[in-house]
Amino acid sequence: MQQQQQQEQHTMSESSSGLNTSCFRFYTSQSSSCSDLSNLDICLPVLSSRNRVIHQIHQPSYDSGIASPLPSDSFKYLTWHELEEHDVQGSQIHCPRVREGPSEEECFLRGEHHTLYAKKQLTEKEKWEQRLQEDWENCMSLNLSYQDLGDLYQVENCIRILRRLIRVERLWLVDNSLTDLSAICLPRCKELKLSKNHFTSFKQLPKIPEIHHLTLDENNIETLDELSDLRHTPLESLVLERNPCEFQENYRKFVFSKLPNLKVLDGIPKLPEDCLPPETNFLCKICTIL
């Protein structure tokens, strides 16, 4: 009788698929209220040829923390036009990598000698073909944000590209540690995003005669005195959030008074209280005594 009850209990513990659910054993750590996968010991059922359940314990694998070089590491610091057998032009890429990689000496110091790519000496003809392949002059929309321009030669290369953007209408240069673009002219640019850079003055901005939307949040612009340089542009929206000049007295009134075409400041449309009161004619205040 006791043997029959044990058999019934064993039958009840089996699932409809024929697997014994009691084979799943979980051991959790008692030292923390949160379970840790690294301390999890799972018994997984594996069916043998006789449909028997064999307990196979998977031990957690540990990472040594040492990154091994990948086959693609040799291309880590390459720009697209340095790759062979393709005809992609710069005007066809909306968010290309343009920053140059470190020098050979710096790669060895970093222990990244495996990232070096054998560069052949270019002839003048090949240099000209590479310039044609970049095709920055015909670029209309471009995102050069987050280029990590930590070295001077990388900044100079970025400036070289910006000088060639004579037809760009939409340009993003977010978080590039830029400080001065006054030597750059973007004659057709209508939207320019310069967030998270190091500009301290409106004088350091590029020449943008056709600008409609300008974003300068998270810079270090302290004064609004040079804002009048944008007075004769068709600027409709301006973002100056998280700049020191934002705390200037009558900030919104001053900005709208300097920019007559401006409609939106820091994402907020122009309000009636943003307008300065009309100046009263002094002659109207003179009382005539008969």
C-alpha positions in Angstrom: 0.0 0.0 0.0 2.8 2.4 0.9 4.6 1.5 -2.4 1.5 2.3 -4.4 1.1 5.8 -2.8 4.8 6.6 -3.6 4.1 5.6 -7.3 1.1 7.9 -7.4 3.0 10.8 -6.0 5.8 10.2 -8.5 3.2 10.2 -11.3 1.6 13.5 -10.1 5.0 15.2 -10.2 5.4 14.4 -13.9 4.2 17.0 -16.5 2.0 16.3 -19.4 5.1 16.2 -21.7 6.6 13.4 -19.8 9.3 15.5 -18.1 9.9 15.4 -14.4 9.4 19.0 -13.2 11.3 18.3 -10.0 14.5 18.2 -12.1 14.7 22.0 -12.1 16.7 23.0 -9.0 17.4 26.7 -8.3 19.9 27.8 -5.7 19.8 31.5 -4.8 22.1 33.5 -2.6 20.8 34.2 0.9 23.1 37.2 1.4 21.0 39.5 -0.8 17.4 40.2 -1.4 18.2 40.4 -5.1 19.0 37.1 -6.9 22.3 37.1 -8.8 22.5 35.3 -12.1 26.2 34.4 -11.4 25.1 32.5 -8.3 22.3 30.7 -10.2 22.8 26.9 -10.6 20.2 25.6 -13.0 19.6 21.9 -13.7 18.5 21.7 -17.3 16.7 18.5 -18.5 18.3 16.7 -21.5 16.5 13.8 -23.1 18.6 10.7 -23.8 17.8 8.1 -26.4 15.7 6.3 -23.9 13.7 9.4 -22.9 15.3 9.5 -19.6 15.9 12.9 -17.9 19.6 13.6 -17.4 20.6 16.5 -15.1 23.1 18.7 -16.9 24.5 21.5 -14.7 25.6 24.7 -16.4 28.3 26.4 -14.5 28.6 30.2 -14.8 31.2 31.4 -17.2 33.6 34.1 -16.1 35.0 36.9 -18.3 38.7 37.5 -18.0 38.2 41.2 -18.7 40.9 41.3 -21.4 39.5 42.4 -24.8 40.9 40.4 -27.6 41.5 42.1 -31.0 38.7 41.8 -33.5 39.2 41.3 -37.2 37.5 44.7 -37.8 39.9 46.5 -35.4 42.3 47.3 -38.3 39.6 49.5 -39.7 38.8 51.3 -36.4 40.2 54.7 -37.3 39.5 54.7 -41.0 37.2 57.1 -42.8 35.0 55.7 -45.6 36.9 57.1 -48.5 40.1 55.2 -47.4 38.3 51.9 -48.0 38.8 50.3 -51.3 36.3 49.1 -54.0 33.4 51.5 -53.4 32.2 54.7 -54.9 30.2 56.2 -51.9 30.5 60.0 -51.8 30.3 62.3 -48.9 27.1 64.0 -50.1 25.4 60.6 -49.9 26.2 60.1 -46.2 24.1 61.9 -43.6 26.2 61.1 -40.5 29.8 60.2 -41.5 32.9 59.9 -39.4 35.3 62.6 -40.3 37.7 62.8 -37.4 41.1 61.4 -38.1 42.6 58.6 -36.0 45.7 58.9 -33.7 49.2 58.8 -35.1 51.2 55.6 -35.3 53.2 56.6 -32.3 50.1 57.2 -30.2 48.6 53.9 -31.3 51.6 52.1 -30.0 51.5 54.0 -26.7 47.8 53.0 -26.3 48.6 49.4 -27.1 46.5 49.6 -30.3 49.1 48.7 -32.8 46.7 46.1 -34.2 44.4 49.0 -35.4 47.0 50.4 -37.7 46.1 50.1 -41.4 48.8 50.1 -44.0 48.3 53.4 -45.8 50.1 53.8 -49.1 51.6 57.1 -50.2 49.0 58.9 -52.4 50.0 60.6 -55.6 48.6 64.0 -56.5 46.1 62.3 -58.8 44.9 60.0 -56.1 44.6 62.9 -53.7 42.4 64.8 -56.2 40.2 61.7 -56.7 39.8 61.4 -53.0 38.7 65.0 -52.8 36.2 64.4 -55.5 34.9 61.4 -53.6 34.4 63.4 -50.5 32.1 65.8 -52.5 31.4 68.1 -49.6 30.5 70.9 -52.0 27.2 69.2 -53.0 26.2 68.1 -49.5 22.7 69.5 -48.5 22.2 67.9 -45.1 24.9 66.7 -42.8 25.3 65.6 -39.2 28.9 65.8 -37.9 28.0 65.6 -34.2 30.0 63.7 -31.5 33.2 63.5 -33.6 35.4 63.5 -30.4 37.8 66.2 -31.7 40.3 65.9 -28.9 43.5 66.8 -30.9 44.3 69.9 -32.9 44.9 68.0 -36.1 41.4 66.6 -35.8 39.9 70.0 -35.3 41.8 71.3 -38.3 40.5 68.5 -40.5 36.9 69.3 -39.4 37.4 73.0 -40.2 38.7 71.9 -43.6 35.4 70.1 -44.3 33.3 73.0 -43.0 34.9 75.4 -45.4 33.7 73.2 -48.3 30.0 73.1 -47.2 28.9 75.8 -49.6 25.5 74.3 -50.3 24.6 72.7 -47.0 21.2 73.8 -45.7 21.0 71.6 -42.5 24.0 71.1 -40.4 24.5 69.5 -36.9 27.7 70.0 -34.9 26.7 68.8 -31.5 29.2 68.1 -28.7 32.4 68.7 -30.7 34.2 71.0 -28.2 34.2 73.8 -30.9 35.3 77.3 -29.8 35.5 79.5 -32.9 34.0 79.1 -36.3 34.1 82.8 -37.3 36.2 82.0 -40.3 33.6 79.7 -41.7 30.8 80.8 -44.1 27.7 78.8 -44.6 25.9 80.8 -47.3 22.8 78.5 -47.7 22.5 77.1 -44.2 19.0 77.4 -42.8 19.2 75.1 -39.8 22.4 75.0 -37.6 22.7 73.1 -34.3 25.7 73.9 -32.2 24.6 72.5 -28.8 27.1 71.4 -26.2 30.2 73.2 -27.5 32.4 75.9 -26.0 31.3 79.1 -27.7 31.5 82.2 -25.4 30.3 84.9 -27.9 28.1 85.3 -30.9 31.2 86.7 -32.7 32.5 83.1 -32.8 29.7 81.8 -34.8 30.0 81.1 -38.5 28.6 83.5 -41.1 25.0 82.4 -41.7 23.1 85.0 -43.7 20.2 82.6 -44.5 19.7 81.1 -41.1 16.2 80.3 -39.9 16.7 78.0 -36.9 19.8 78.3 -34.6 20.4 76.1 -31.6 23.1 77.1 -29.1 22.0 75.5 -25.8 24.7 74.3 -23.3 27.5 76.7 -24.4 29.1 79.4 -22.4 27.7 82.6 -23.9 27.7 85.3 -21.2 26.4 88.4 -22.9 23.7 89.3 -25.4 25.4 92.5 -26.6 26.6 90.9 -29.9 23.2 89.4 -30.7 22.6 92.3 -33.2 24.9 90.5 -35.6 22.0 88.3 -36.4 19.5 91.2 -36.8 19.5 91.2 -40.6 19.0 87.4 -40.9 15.6 85.6 -41.4 16.1 84.0 -38.0 12.8 82.6 -36.7 13.7 80.3 -33.8 16.6 80.5 -31.4 17.7 78.3 -28.4 20.0 79.7 -25.7 19.0 77.5 -22.8 21.7 76.7 -20.2 23.9 79.6 -21.2 24.9 82.3 -18.6 23.2 85.0 -20.7 19.9 83.3 -19.9 20.0 84.8 -16.5 20.3 88.4 -17.7 17.5 90.8 -16.6 14.7 91.1 -19.1 16.3 88.3 -21.1 13.4 87.5 -23.4 12.5 91.1 -24.0 16.0 92.0 -24.9 16.4 89.1 -27.3 13.1 89.9 -29.1 14.0 93.6 -29.4 17.3 92.7 -31.1 15.8 90.2 -33.5 12.7 91.5 -35.2 12.0 88.4 -37.2 12.3 86.0 -34.2 9.1 84.1 -33.4 10.3 81.4 -30.9 12.9 81.6 -28.1 13.9 78.5 -26.2 11.0 76.6 -27.6 8.4 79.2 -26.4 6.6 81.4 -28.9 6.7 85.1 -28.6 4.3 86.4 -25.9 2.8 89.8 -25.5 4.9 90.4 -22.3 8.0 89.7 -24.3 7.6 93.0 -26.2 9.1 96.2 -24.8 6.5 99.0 -24.2 6.4 101.5 -27.0 8.5 104.6 -26.5 6.4 107.7 -25.7 7.2 110.8 -27.8 8.9 113.3 -25.5 7.2 116.2 -27.3 3.8 114.9 -26.3 4.8 115.4 -22.7 5.3 119.1 -23.0 2.5 121.2 -21.6 1.7 124.4 -23.4 0.9 127.2 -20.9 -1.2 129.9 -22.4 
